[in-house]
Amino acid sequence: MIMFGGRPAFADRRAAGQRLAQALGHLARQNPLVLALPRGGVPVAYEVARALHADLDLLFVRKLGAPGYEELGIGAVVDGADPQLVLNEDIVRQLAPSPNYLRTEMQRQLAEMERRREAYCGGRAPLPIQGRTVILVDDGIATGGTVKAALKGLRKAHAGRIVLAVPVAPAEVIAALHDECDEIVCLFQPEPFHAVGLHYATFDQTSDQEVVRLLEEARHRAS
């Protein structure tokens, strides 16, 4: 267990979200949209949205696999009212997948994101991103691949201001993400960094039921 001041840095995701919300208080007047990367980011983002009186929604990111090599990511699809395709240009140049393959793979991942959104949100459409201050929240970052794709997608969707907010991440990953957003709030950047879960006293897997419950509570609070 990684200790901070004699104990794990965060008791659990909700506690981490409360501390993160304190560091994001300056954004409350901007009517921000808080987007959680499911599932682990949802309890953290819930506390941020509650403290800032902000809208809460999910942001799904799905990797696009290379032809014949699904584990090799050639890009990602980022969820939203206007889903965005983010390609890894270096790999695309090397493999030269056909436009038809890219369209088909994108539609396959969009269908999976729609299935997950239906399960979590009951079919409610994604909240609009364009022109808004968007706070992207996760429970921590390890390598940063998913977060980087999400940030690029938000930029392509014309978010007004993009803020990345996480409780814990490696310093080198945070440094590499600065060009992808307008502001980063990261409470703890341990060195050396081993795994996100080591910095929480409780880091149980977030259940689908908890995701649904927190989204419902946030929606009723906003109505």
MOLIN-V975606 format. One record per run of one state. SS is the DSSP state (H for helix, E for strand, - for the rest). FROM is the first residue (numbers start at 1). LEN is the number of residues. If there is no record, write none. Layout:
SS;FROM;LEN, SS;FROM;LEN
This chain:
-;1;3, E;4;1, -;5;2, E;7;1, -;8;2, E;10;1, -;11;2, H;13;11, -;24;1, H;25;6, -;31;2, E;33;4, -;37;4, H;41;12, -;53;2, E;55;4, -;59;2, E;61;6, -;67;2, E;69;10, -;79;5, E;84;4, -;88;1, H;89;7, -;96;3, H;99;23, -;122;8, E;130;1, -;131;2, E;133;6, -;139;2, E;141;1, -;142;3, H;145;12, -;157;2, E;159;1, -;160;1, E;161;9, -;170;1, H;171;10, -;181;2, E;183;6, -;189;7, H;196;4, E;200;1, -;201;7, H;208;15, -;223;1
